[in-house]
């Protein structure tokens, strides 16, 4: 049980690092393209909380849900939105793996 809890902790640390790198990647891309920050995480959070059309709730939940890495419905996105999202997801996956593997090796 302790090994499972420890491994979950490593995963949480790696996920947090990955989300941090994802956020930096998004902010750089937004500066280069002029794209506004996404409000999808907050909209998803508000819908899950039962406040689907509450813009205040969506704004309040946007950052926490982003950091919890909520999901959206990509099949409704335009091609450029999907390409941008997939790029940032790749950044997230690489950063998370690059954090997790050294932590796992160091503690094995």
N, C-alpha and C positions, 0 to 999 in steps of 0.2 A: 504493500500500500504506500509506503514511504517513497519507493521508486516512482510510482505513478504520480504522486503529488509533486515530486521533484521535477519530473519530466514535464508535467503541466506547467510548472513555474518557468521552466526553460522556454516552453512554447509561448507563454504569455510575454516573456521578456523579448523573444524574437519577434512576436507579432507587434509589440509596441514599437520596437526598432523599425520594423518594416513599415508600419503606419506613419512613423515620423519621416522616413525617407520618401514614402508615397506623397505625403503632404508637401514636402519641399519640392519634389518633382512637379506636382500640380501647380504650386505657386510660381515656379519658374516658367512652366508652359503658359500659365495665364498671363504672365507679364509679356511673354513673347507674342501671344496670339490675341490678347485683349479679351479673352473669354472670362466671363464672370464666374465666381465660385458657384459650385453646384448646391442646390437646395434639396436635392433628392434625398440625402440621408435624413434630414429633418422631416420631410414629407412622409417618408417611410415610418420614422419614429412616431410621428403624430398619428398616422393611420393605425399603427399597432397599439398605441395608447388609447384609441377610440376617439381621437380628435382630428379626423381626416381633413376637414376644411378649416382648421384653426391655424392661421398664419403665425400667430404669436407662439403657439406650441411648436410649430415647425421650425421657427427661427431658434427657439430656446433649445430644441433637441438636435439641431443640425451638427454641432461640433461633437457632442457626446456620441451620437450614432455614427458619425464619421470615424471616430476613434474606436468604436466597437465594430467598425467595418460592416455596416449594414449593406443590404443589397437593394438593387433596383431591377427594373424589368427591361433588359437591354434590347429585346426584340421590338420595342417601341421606339428605339432611338434612331436618329439619322445616322448615315454611314460615318460621318466625321466624328460624331459623339462616340460611336462604338469604337472607332480606331483610337481615339484619345483615351477612352476608358481602358481598352486592352493594353495600351502602352503603359499606363500607370499601374495596372494590375501586374504586368511583367516586372516593373520596377519593385513593386511590393513583394512579389514572390522571390526575386533575386536577393533583395535586402533581408528578408526574413530568413531565407536559407543561409545566407552568408553570416547571419548572426547566430542562428541555432546550431549549425554544425561545429563551429569552434567552441561554443559553450558545452555542447554534448561531449566533444573529445576531451576538453579540459576537465570534465567531471567524471569521465569514465574510469 
